[in-house]
Amino acid sequence: NAYATCGPGSGGGVLVTVTTLSGAGLIQTKGGDLFCGDSGAAGGGGRIAVYAQDYSGFNLANITALGGGYSGGVGTVYLRDTDEALGTLIIDAGNGSAGGWTPLGLQGTNRTVIPDLVIIRGNKTHVQPLNGTNLLDFRTNVVISGGALLSLVASNTVFAASLVVTNNGQLNV
């Protein structure tokens, strides 16, 4: 097969650590697009982490980690007010990403503890555990909304706080 080695890259990673984040700019990662024969391949959206004492002067909707092509999963955006103990993990394909799957968990472990608020939103957002044996341990609230889908193995998930499914969000167990 002449296309056996096709494959685009992921969106990469961006780390922003500042005292104040303000302005009208964009912070973005995006998976690559590559078409191999009859099927489209795509890279995942990448990772963005923003640590700031004050980001009230910045539109947080301008921080995105979109997947590429037809099958790239959305990446993650992590926001942390440095005055607070916890942050917010956002997985949001919105309407601008491909709708592929985003794996959640840490490679090489059998348990992933997520201490932060988790927001999964957007009608093209599809999230599932990294693998079927990885235990996901959500220590703070999880919100699924805007048509997003979180697909879990019930015996491998711990919700230590509230799980909120709203605005056409979906939880498959």
Phi, psi and omega in degrees: 000122181292342184258012186298336183256010179293144175171124179274168179269164176283175181288351180082200183222147177227129175240124178240121177232110183217165172281312180230130175248119181212169179116187185245022184278187179236146169234113188220146163232155179206135176294152180284158176248136174206130182253121183246100180065231183275349183243143178269133175251155182208154178267154176291165189287345180090191185225138175231133174232128179237119176246117181211145175287328180215117173235024181294339180267017181230137178282107184294342175292346178274010176250111185223151178225078187273148174284163182256166172055213182271342191226007182285128176286149178293152176271199181236150173238125178245124180245132181220116170285119186293350174275351184251155181285330184235162178240198180230127175261121183245128174239108190214103176278343182053223176252004189252009182240177191282330182095015174286177182275141174252118178281140179241127181139176180248127178300140176084005177236162176252000179213130176240118177264126178246102185281343189268163171300137179241126177241120178243115185212163178104134188291352176249017181265121179230117185238139176212161177300154179306319176207171185289348181254353181283121176280125174260123184242097180274115185270342180232180185303147173237128180239125177243122185208175173065029179087003180292157181234128171245117182251120187231160166263114189306320183287349182249028182221136175238126173249101182278348179227204185283142169248120181243120176244116187217166173049055178067017173293158182226138174237118176254124180237000000 
